[in-house]
Amino acid sequence: MSAPPSAPVTVQTVGGPTAVLGVGGLRVIIDPTFDPPQAYGRPGAPALVKTTGPALPPSALGPLDLALVSHDHHPDNLDAAGRELLSSVPIVLTTRDGAERLGGVAQGLAPWEFQEVPRPGGGSLRVTALPAQHGPDGTDHLMGPVIGFHLAGDGLPGIYVSGDNASLDVVRQIAERAGPIDIAILFAGGAALPERFDGALLTLGNSGAAQAARILGARTVVPVHHDGWEHFSQDLAGLERAFAGAGLTDRLRVVAAGDVATI
């Protein structure tokens, strides 16, 4: 595990997958979702039901420099209010397909492609798109393309944002190729739909998140996307037990929705 870097990072969680990172002088929002609780009907697919609204409205966040959108085609990762917010963000990075659908300033990245984002005062934040598998093996063509992200720069910690990934094999690939991971933002909660794939997990569950933390060697893990929706099969208390059982309690940093933590 790499030594803690000197430059701190702030993490403010909002609810669902949404969080705002302060890193290298930039304010970065992940998967903006700000709609109130509701059911999202989807043609040919089960409805997704949101049970908890955001802890903060977009107006409370202040200016944002960069948005990272793991995928745009599921409302629990980008909703109507989140799309509206993107219009005020100067740089939006997402999948190639998502960039075509979103238009505007959205830029598409395939896994392992990167974009250099200028930092205030000089230098840049390198944002690398990472693979993510949103379900069991063989379902990518049904779930659509999803990416995670790696953030790095001079004097900064290496940050992994998992996106909706359910595969530990993907995590192993990232650990081998992405470079040091100091902070991991893991989409946990074990998303599952009984009507699809025999209820197989669509994101990391509690045990998988703990295993991912060990594989990555991350010194700090911040869980997101673990509550607020009916399709999450595992809860935060279970996640804490899984990390305790794996001897990783000291790495888990739970940030309550609306709070800000410095890491």
N, C-alpha and C positions, 0 to 999 in steps of 0.2 A: 504494500500500500504506500502510495506516495506521501511525502511530507506535506503538511498543510501549507498552502501558499500564503503569501503575505496579504494579498488583496482580498478583502471580504466580499461576499455576495449577499444580497438581501433577497428573501423570498416572501412574497405576499400571496397567500392563497385566497381564492374568491369563491370556489365551489366547483364541483365537477372537475374537469381537467384544467380549469383556468387558474393561472398563476402569473404573477408579474415578478420578473427577476430584475434586480439591479446589479449589473455586471460591467466592469470596465467603463463606467460612466454612462452606460446605455440602460434604458428601461425597455425590457423585452416582455411582451405578453405571449403566453402560450394558449392555444386553442380557446379563443374568446367565446364564452357562452353567458349571456345575460338575460335570456328570456325568463318570465315567471313560470312557475310550475304548470304543466299542461301535458296533454298526450299528443304525440306526433304520429299521425297516420302516414304509412308509407306503402305505395302500391307494390303488391306482391311480397310484402314483408310484414312481420308483426309490428304493431305500434310500439314506440318507445315512450315511456311515461316518466316525466320529470316530476319529482316529489318535493324538491327543495329549491327555492330561488337563490340567486347569488347573494353573497354577504354584503357586496358593495355594488353600487351602480357604476357604469363606465365613467360618469362625471367625477367620481371620487378618486380616480386613479391618477389624474394628472397627465401630462404629455407622455406619449409613448414613441420610441424610436424604431421599434422593430416588432413584427408579429411573426410567430412561428405557428403554422397551421399543419398539424399532422395529417389531416385529411378534411376535406370540405363537404363530403357527401353524407355524413351522419350528423343529425342535429344535436347529439350529445357532445360533439366536438366543435361544431360551428353552427350557431343558430341565427335567427333573423337579427337579433340585437347585436350579436357578434359580427355579422356581416356589415352592419351599419357602422360599427366601430372601426372596422378595417379601412373605411374610407378616409379616416383621419390619421392613419399610420403611414409614414413615408416609405417603409420597406416591408413587404409581406413575402415570406418564403414558405412554400408548400410543395406538394407533389406537382409533377408536370401536368397531369390531367386537371388537377385543382386550379392551377394557374390559368389554364385555358378557360375554365368555367368562371373563375372570379374576375378575370380581366384586370383592368386598372394597373396598379403598380405591382401586382402579384408576379413573382418570379418562381418558376418551377425548377425543382432539383430532383434528379434521380439519386438513388443511394450511392454514396461516396463522392458525389459532386459537392462543391463547396462555394460559398460566397464570402468575400471579405467585406465586412461592414465597418466603415470608418468610426473610430472612437473620438470623443471630444478630447482635444489636447494632443492628438496624434496616435498613430498606431491603428490597429484594426482588431475586430473580433472575427475570427474565422468560424463560420457556421457551416458545418458539414452535415449533409443529409445522411441518415443511417437507415438500414433496412428495418422493417417491422412486419410481423406476420399477425394479422388481425383475426386469428382463429386457428383451428387445427390444420395440419398439413393438407394441402390440396384444395384449400378454399380461397386462395388469393383472387381467383377470377370471379368469385361470387361476392367477396367482401370489398373488392376494389383496392387500389393502391393506397398504402399508408407508409409514412416515414416517421422516423425519430430524428433527433438532432444531437450533434456534439458541438459544444461551444468552447473555444480556446483562444488564447492570446498571450502576448508577453506579460508576465507577472500575474496571470489570472489562473484560477483553478480550471481543470477540465470538467465540464458539466455535460452530463448525459440526460437527455429528455427522451423517454422511451416511446412516447406515442402509444397507440393501442397495439401493443405487442404481447402475444401469448407464448412465444417460443423461447425456451432457454437455449436452444441451438443458435438462434439469432443473437442472443446475449453473448454467447461464447465467441461468435464471430466478431462482434463489436469489441469485446475485451481484447481480442488478438490484434485488431487492426486500428482501433480508434485512438490509441494513445492513453495516457493516464486519465482515469475517471476519479475525480475527487468528490464530486457531488452528483448523485443520481436522483432525478425527478422521475419516479416510477408511477405509471398509470396502473394502479392495483385495484382490487375489488372483485376480481373474478367475474367480469361481465359474461352473461350467458343468457341464451334464449332457448327455452325448452323445445320450441317448435323448429329450431335449426340445429343441425349437426349433433343431434341427440344430446343437446345441452352442454356440449364441449365448451370449455372456456374460450372467450374471445379476447381476453386480456389476462395479465398475470393475476393469479390468485395469491392467497396469503403465503403458502409454502413456496410458490414460484418466485414471489418477490424477495423472500429471504434468500433463496438460492441465487437469484440474480445479484443480490448485494454481495454475496460471497464471491461469485464469479468475477464481478467487476472490480472487486477490491476497493469499493467506494468507502471513503471515510464517513460520509454522511448520506443518508437516504431520506428524501422527503416524499412521502406518498401523496398522490392526488388521484382524482377520479375513482374514489372508493365509496362514495355515498351520493345520495341525492337523486338516484334513479332506481326504478323498480327492477331493472335487469342486472343489478349487481347481486351476486350470490354470496359474497363474503364481506365481512365488516371489519371496521378498524380495530375492534377489540381482538378479533381473531388474528389480524395482522401483527399486533403487538405480541400476542402469544407465540406466533410463528417465529418472530425475530428473537424472542427470549429463548425459545427452545433451541434455536440455532446458535445461541451465544452471541447474538449481534445487537442486543438491546442498545448498546452504546452508540451504534451507528444510526439508529432510527430517530428521525427528528420530525415529529408530528407538529404541523403548523395549523392551528385552528382557522377556519374560514374567516377572513377579514383581518387576521393578525399578520404582522411582519416579523420575520426572524432574520437575524444576521448570522451567517455561517462562515 
